Amino acid sequence: MTETITLIDDTGKEHEFEVEAFLDVEEERYAVLIPLSEEYENEAVIMRFGEDENGEEVLFDIESDEEWERVADAYDAFADEEYGSEE
């Protein structure tokens, strides 16, 4: 069964995503999301789990290049293990 998640953007528009993977990198948890809308075809989204001011679990954008590189490397390793290397 494929897990899906709905995120609401800054304008209030809802976007549906398929959860491809959860990654744990340096004591942080991330979600790799695949958009279900053709508007975002072939674009994966990676977001970090965290808590908002009310203690609710929410997803945040990755803002630093260093954090992005660490998570992208972890995702590459996950994809190689899960789907096999194309080399």
RAVEN-V231033 format. One record per pair of residues at least 24 apart in sequence whose ideal C-beta (glycine too) atoms are under 8 Angstrom apart, sorted by the first residue. I is the first residue (numbers start at 1). J is the second residue. Records with the same first field share a line. If there is no record, write none. Layout:
I = J, J
This chain:
4 = 36
5 = 31, 33
7 = 33, 59
15 = 40
17 = 45
20 = 44
21 = 75, 78, 82
23 = 71, 74, 75, 78
25 = 70, 71, 74
26 = 70
30 = 62, 71, 74
31 = 59
32 = 75, 78
46 = 71, 72, 75
